[in-house]
Amino acid sequence: MTRLSLTALFALALSLLAAPAMAQSVTGCWASVDDEDGQVKSYVKIYPEGNTLVGDIVRLVQDGGRCTDCADQYNGRVLRNERIMTGFKRDGARYEDGSIIDPKSGRTYSALMNLVEGNSDRLYLRGYLGVRALGRTQYWRRVPTSNCN
């Protein structure tokens, strides 16, 4: 084989190996991990709705599923199927222009998310007010879909 055909064959093999990694999606079931104490607080299902992605809390981990330390509109409620993420649009490997509600404070934040490079089971999620530098980052873990049923 000539050097050119070996190079072309090698490039094709690399592109075929990279295709599954590029096809990874943020859709699925995620354990929301608190950035302050590292504990799993809830399970969130992220899925497409129209041209965007949305996310619903499907189960709270503690307090029998009731939100006991939340903002007034959420306090004492079972937050099953509560929509907390809306409007995420894909931009390459990142999902931007979304918003997320923090049930604990009741505040809505602009947000972006993407899979952590090299680990499709970790989700980088950044919520912020106005400027991305003014916000909080959480890393969620992908979990089996049975956690979101």
C-alpha positions in Angstrom: 0.0 0.0 0.0 1.2 3.5 -0.7 1.8 6.0 2.1 -1.3 8.0 0.9 -3.7 5.1 1.1 -2.4 4.1 4.5 -2.9 7.6 5.8 -6.4 7.7 4.3 -7.2 4.3 5.9 -5.9 5.5 9.3 -8.0 8.7 9.1 -11.1 6.6 8.2 -10.5 4.3 11.2 -10.1 7.3 13.5 -13.3 8.9 12.3 -15.3 5.7 12.8 -13.9 5.3 16.3 -14.8 9.0 17.1 -18.4 8.7 15.8 -19.9 7.1 18.9 -18.3 9.6 21.2 -19.6 12.5 19.1 -23.1 11.0 19.1 -23.3 11.0 22.9 -26.2 13.0 24.2 -27.1 14.7 27.4 -30.6 13.1 27.3 -31.3 10.5 29.9 -31.5 10.2 33.7 -29.1 12.2 35.9 -28.4 12.3 39.6 -28.2 15.9 40.6 -25.2 16.2 42.9 -25.0 19.2 45.2 -21.9 21.3 44.7 -21.7 22.2 48.4 -21.9 18.8 50.1 -21.4 16.3 47.2 -24.7 14.5 48.0 -27.3 13.3 45.4 -30.4 15.5 45.9 -32.6 14.3 43.1 -33.0 12.5 39.8 -33.6 14.5 36.8 -34.8 13.3 33.4 -33.5 15.4 30.5 -35.3 14.9 27.2 -36.2 16.7 23.9 -39.3 18.8 23.6 -39.7 20.4 20.2 -36.3 21.9 19.2 -35.0 22.2 22.8 -34.1 20.0 25.7 -36.0 20.2 29.0 -35.5 18.5 32.4 -37.9 17.3 35.1 -37.2 16.3 38.6 -38.6 12.7 38.8 -37.6 11.9 42.4 -36.1 13.6 45.4 -33.7 11.5 47.4 -34.3 12.7 50.9 -37.3 13.6 53.2 -39.7 11.1 51.7 -39.7 12.9 48.3 -41.0 16.2 49.8 -39.1 19.4 49.5 -38.7 20.5 53.1 -36.2 23.3 52.8 -37.4 24.9 49.6 -38.7 28.3 48.5 -42.4 28.9 49.3 -43.8 27.7 46.0 -42.0 24.4 46.4 -41.9 23.9 50.2 -43.6 20.7 51.4 -44.4 19.6 47.8 -43.5 16.4 46.1 -41.6 17.7 43.1 -42.2 14.6 40.9 -42.4 15.7 37.3 -41.6 19.3 38.2 -40.0 21.1 35.2 -36.8 22.7 36.3 -34.9 23.0 33.0 -36.1 24.6 29.8 -34.9 25.9 26.5 -31.5 24.2 26.0 -30.4 24.4 22.4 -27.4 22.5 21.0 -24.4 24.4 19.9 -21.8 21.9 18.9 -21.0 19.8 22.0 -22.6 22.4 24.3 -26.3 23.1 25.1 -26.9 26.8 25.7 -29.6 29.4 26.1 -31.4 27.3 28.7 -32.7 28.2 32.1 -32.8 26.2 35.4 -34.9 26.7 38.5 -33.3 26.1 41.9 -36.2 24.7 44.0 -34.4 25.6 47.2 -34.3 29.3 46.4 -37.1 29.5 43.9 -34.8 31.5 41.6 -34.4 31.0 37.8 -30.9 31.1 36.3 -29.6 31.2 32.8 -27.8 27.9 32.2 -25.6 25.9 29.9 -24.5 22.3 30.0 -22.3 19.8 28.2 -20.9 16.3 28.8 -17.5 16.4 30.5 -14.9 15.7 27.8 -13.9 12.0 27.9 -16.7 11.0 30.3 -20.2 10.8 28.8 -21.5 9.9 32.3 -20.7 13.3 33.8 -22.7 16.4 33.0 -21.2 19.9 33.5 -24.1 22.3 34.4 -23.5 26.0 34.9 -26.3 28.3 36.2 -25.7 32.0 36.2 -27.2 35.4 36.5 -26.5 37.6 33.5 -22.7 36.8 33.2 -21.4 33.3 33.2 -18.7 34.3 35.7 -21.4 35.0 38.3 -22.8 31.5 38.8 -22.5 28.0 40.2 -21.3 24.8 38.6 -22.5 21.3 39.4 -21.4 18.0 38.0 -24.2 15.5 37.7 -23.8 11.7 37.2 -25.6 9.7 34.6 -27.6 6.9 36.2 -29.7 4.0 34.9 -33.1 5.0 33.5 -34.8 2.9 36.2 -34.0 5.8 38.6 -36.2 8.0 36.4 -39.3 5.7 36.1 
